[in-house]
């Protein structure tokens, strides 16, 4: 089994759309994501998952020079940002893509699928 990261990406348009949702609509999203999480767990594909705080809560640390530099805010200055993720195990890319389709529908946003690097054979 290969591990994959299914990452949920947002942009500011998503923030405005989410802020405009009624509490009932938000609850529908939460319930859909909870149901998706349960399905992944029941299938034995679940490794880990979670939602992230807003992008303005991030801090970047760069300790590649002589002194560590700690900066408030995200590493990349882009309009898109990572909102949450799932780490799953799947037999192949097609199986991971099937989970991503279901996750995208549940969270009402695009989901990127990336395999983890494989350990070198000994």
Buried (B, 14 or more C-beta within 10 A) or exposed (E): EBBBBBBBBBBEEBBEEBEEEEEEEEEBBEEBBEEBBEBBEEEEBBBEBEEBEEBEEBEEEEEEEEEEEEEEEBEEEEEEBBBBBBBBBBEEEEBBBEBBEBBBEBBBBBBBBEEEEEEEEE
